[in-house]
């Protein structure tokens, strides 16, 4: 993940620990410590939210190969975490110069 600048825009989210509901998670990103609890509302940098939402784990199941033999195969994936965005991001606005006079 690219290094997040100090001025990176933050967004308010509700954190859900989909892999282990009710459990909290602790991690570091670019030297910044985060501790999120399931159900907590927090304000996080956009890059951290995108990273958390991208983490998934595989779902495996037995699949018939057509000859009557069963094999374990990945049939999908599930999110480890969900960061539900609670507010819209503000689009950067051009700076207007004050009129002289």
N, C-alpha and C positions, 0 to 999 in steps of 0.2 A: 504494500500500500504506500502511496506517495506521502511524503511528509506534509502534515497539515500546517499551514501557516498560522501564526498566532491570531490573525484577524479573520480566520475562516468563519463564515456564517454558521450560526447555530440554529437548531430547530427544536421545538418542544415536542416530545414524544411520550407515549406510554409504552413501557418495556414489558414484553411477555417472554418468559422462558418456556418455549414450546417443547423443548426436549426433556426438561425436568421441571414441570410446573411447581411453583411454590419455592423453588430454590433461587438463590442469588448467584451472581457471577462477578468475578473480579478479573481485571485485565489491564494491561498497559498498551497504549498506542502512542508512539513517538515520545516516550518518556512521561506521558501523562497517565496517572492512575485513575481507573474507573471502577466503581462498585455499584452494580445495579441490582435491585431486588425485583422479583416478579410482581408486576402490577404498579410499579413506581412510575411516576411522571418525572421526566428529567429534560434538561436542555443540553443537547449534544451537538458537536460539529457534524455537518452534513456528511463528511467522509466517514466518520465513525458509524453513523446510522446506516449508510450504504453498505459498509463492511459487515456489520452485524446482520443485516437483512440478507446478505449474500451467502451466509454460512448454512450449509445443509448437511444432512446425513442420509446415506442410502437406505432404501427399503428393499429387502430381498424376499423372494418367494420361490416355491418349487414350480417349475414350468415343464410341461410335457414336451419332449423334443419331436413328437410325431411318430416315434417308433415305440411308444409306451414307456420309455425311460424318462425319469424325472431328473431335472438338473436345477441347481440353485442359480437364480439369475436376478440381477438388479431390475426391479420393475418400477422404480420410482425413487423419489427423494422427498424429504420433509425439511422444513426450516428448523434450525436449532433455536433461533430467536426471532421475535417479531417486534419491530419498532413501529408503532402506529403513530403516524404524524398527526398532531393535534392542532396545528396551525399552518397557514400557508407561508411559504418563504417569501420574503420581500425581495422584489426585483430591484437591482441597483438602479437608482435614478441619476440622470446626468445632473451635475452641479450647475446651477444657474448663477451667472454673475450678476451682482447688484448693479442696477442702472445708476450711472453717475449723473447728478444734476439736480 
